[in-house]
Amino acid sequence: MSAIASVIPILPTAVVRTGQIPAAMERTEFGVRFRASYAHDAFRAEDAAIAKLEAIAWEGYTTNRKTLATQAGGIGYADPDYAISTEWLETKKKIE
């Protein structure tokens, strides 16, 4: 056994965790969470508009709609043609 091998601890095999994705929200819970940002009385005049926005958001949630603003990742990515969020790419550029 080499000197390096004698100081490197033998680690146990990793245990893969499963079943951690949260269950999808029910429509009622989604509505409560969505409307929480608009609880102030100042928004009461726009309840109909908020309801329309909530319906759009619910449809997006149930169909797993992601960001619409995407572009190819480009050079440096395993799949340069893969569509990545434009917002993410801009943020990455700022921190690099």
N, C-alpha and C positions, 0 to 999 in steps of 0.2 A: 504494500500500500504506500502511495506517495505521501509526502508531508502535507500537501494540500488536501488530499482526500481524507486525511485523519482529522482535519479541523472543520470540514464542511459537514454540518449536521444533515442527517437523513430526514427529509421531510415526509410527513404522511401524504398519501395520495389525496388530492383535492376531492372534496365532495361537491358535486354539482347540485345546486339547489333548484327546485322546480316549483311550479305553482305560485309564483310570486306576483303575477300580473293581477292588478285589482279587477274585481268584477265591474262590468259596465254599469253606469248609473242608470237608475230608472228615470223615466221622464219627469216625474214630480221632483225628485232630488236635483236633477239638472236645472229645472226651473228655479228652484229655491236658491241654488248657488249662483245662477246667472243673474237673477234679480237682486242679489245681495249688494251689488255695486250701485244699484239704483234705488236704495231704500229711503233716501231722503225725500221729504215732501216736495222739494223743488222739482222732482222728476214726475210727479203725479200727472201733470198736464200732458206728458208724453207716454203714458201707459200703453196706448195702442201701438205707438212706434216701437217701444221696448218689446212688446209682445211679438211684433213682426221680426225684430232682430233675434229674439230668443228662438223663434221657429227656424230661422236660417241657421243659427248656431247649432240647434238640435239636429237638424238635417246633416250638417257637416260632421257632428259628433258621431251620429249613427252610421254614416257612410265612410268614416275614417278619412274624411277630406283633410288634406294637409295644405300647406302653403301653396298658393297659386304661382307665386313669383319664384321660379326656379331657372337654373341654367346649368349647362354642362360643367362638371367640376374642372375639367381641363388637365393640363400636364401636372404631374405630381400625384395623381390619384390612381388607384388600382384600375378603375374603370373611368377613363377621362370623359366618356360620353354620358355617365350617370348624372341625372338631374338632381342638383343640390339646391337647397334654399338660398336664394340670392342674399337674404338677410344674414344667413350664417357665413356665407363667403365674404361679405363685406366686414363682418365682425372679425373673422379670422385674419383678414388683411390688416385690420387696425392693430391687432395684438402681436403680429409678427414683427 
